[in-house]
Amino acid sequence: MTKLVEQADILITTEEDTERVFGITGSSYEEVAAELATRFQLEAVAITLRETPSVWRNKWTAIAYADGKLYRGPTFNIEIVDRVGAGDSFSGGFLFGYLQDGPQAAVRYGVAVSALKQTNPGDLCWATREEVERILDGGNLRIVR
């Protein structure tokens, strides 16, 4: 796995995999993200963070580390419909935001797209860019069609 990471510019991972796959722990995930970026000479590291007070209610956010700085995404309280595809949706939103406007936009879009995805059934997020931007501006997680 480390050979693959050494060939990457951006790493998107979960809080569990930072230790399980990479063997990296720290006093915080912010510290872990910085260590991953340094160890593997990455342009950016994103770590998704989930709190699960219940099966149906989760708190969802992420952090990103790039250019020696930490970026925090918004936090959403989600009523879970289907978690399958949340990581893929985060990755797509993150990469879109990163290419559009850098690491802060990346972590914001990643969290918002994946939050919307988890509120509807199926593996794919069918949200539009307008819906993602609406929740980033303070709207709720309901899909508007």
N, C-alpha and C positions, 0 to 999 in steps of 0.2 A: 504494500500500500504506500509506503513512504516513497518508493521510486516514482509512482504515479503523481504524488503530491509535488515532488521535486520538478515535475514538468508542467505544473499548473501555475496560473497567475492569481486565480481567485479560488478560495476554498469556502464551500458552504457546508456546514455540519450542524449536528445537534448537540445539546448539552451532554447527552449520554455518550455519544461517540468520541468526544474529545478525550475521554479517559480510555474507553474500551478499545478504540481503534488506534489512537495515537499515543496512549499512555501518558497524557499530559494532564496534570491536575494543578490547581492553584487555589488561592484563597477566594478568588472570584472568577467568573467567566470572562470578565474584562482582561484579567491577567492571563488567562488561558489563551484568549484570542491574540494578544500581543506575543505570547510565546510561540504560537503556531506561525504567525507572520514572520517572526524572526528566524525560527528554526528552519522553515521551508522557503524563506525568501519570497514570500507571497505579496502581491500587490494589495490584496484585501482578504479578510477573513470575516465570514458571517456565521453567527451561532444563533439558532432559534431556541427560544426559551418558553417552556410550557409549565404552568402550574395547573394541577388537576384536583380542585377541591371536590369534584364529583365526576362521574362518567360523562354526564351531559353538560356540565359547565366547566369551561377551562379559561384560564387567563393566558393570553398569547402575545408574545413580543419577540424581539430579536435585538442583537447588537451587531455592529460591524466595526472592524478595526482596519484602518487604512491610513497611509501617510503619517504614521505615528500618532494618530488621533482615534478616539473612540466615538462612535456614532450610535445613538439609541433610536430604535423604532418606537412607534406608538404602542400602547398596550390596549388590547381589546378583550373584553369579557364576552366569551362566545358561548352560545347555546349550540352544542355540537349536534349536527345531523349526520355527517360522514367525514371522518378524518383522513380517509384514503385520498391521496393526492395533495395534501397540505404542503408537504416538503417540495414537491415539484412546482406547485403554484408559487411558493415562496421563491424558489430559484428563478422562475421566469420573471416574476415581479422585480426581484433584486437585480437581475441582469438588465432588464429594461430600464430601471431607474438609474443604474450605474452608467449605462451608455448614454442616457439622456442628460444626466446632471450630476454624476459622481456618487460617492458613498452615502451621503445623507439621504438623497433621493432614493438610492438603492434600498436601504433598510426600511424606509417608509413604504415604498411600493411593495416590497417583498412581504412585509407584515400585513398590509392591507389586502393584497390579492389573496394571500393564504387564509386570512380571517374570513373573507367572503366565501372562499371555496368551502370551508368547513361548515358553513350554514346551509349548504344544499347537497343533495345526494349525488353520487357518482364520483368518478375519478378526476373529472376535469372542472376547472373553474370557468364558468360561462359569463363572468362579469365583464362589463365594458370598462374602458379607461375612465369614462365619465363617472361610473359607479364607484370605482376605486378612488378617484379624486374627491367625490362627494363625501365618502367616509373619512378621508384624510382631512377634510375641512370641517369635520365634526358631525356628520350625518350618522345615522344608525346603520346596522349591518343588513338591513332589508334590501333585497334586489328590487330595483324599480324598472319596470318594463313598460 
